[in-house]
Amino acid sequence: MRGHLQRLQTAGFDLPGDPAVLSSAFNALMEGFCAVCLTGPGHNG
């Protein structure tokens, strides 16, 4: 993810912060989302 964001920034895309920080925050959000989806009510796994 970090490499992808760095390529976008190099290509001229305006990111709201450092690619390393953004990728870390995005990964944390995705992990939380997946945890809720996989262990939330109604999940039979």
Phi, psi and omega in degrees: 000317181299316179298320179298314180293324178295320177296319178298316180297318178297327180283356176108359178288139181270108179266151182280011180177189180292134181305324179293318180290317180297317181293324178295315179295318180297316180297320178296318178297318180294320178298318178296317178299314180296320179299317179294317181294323184273342183237001183286175179303138178090355179273131184256022184253000000 
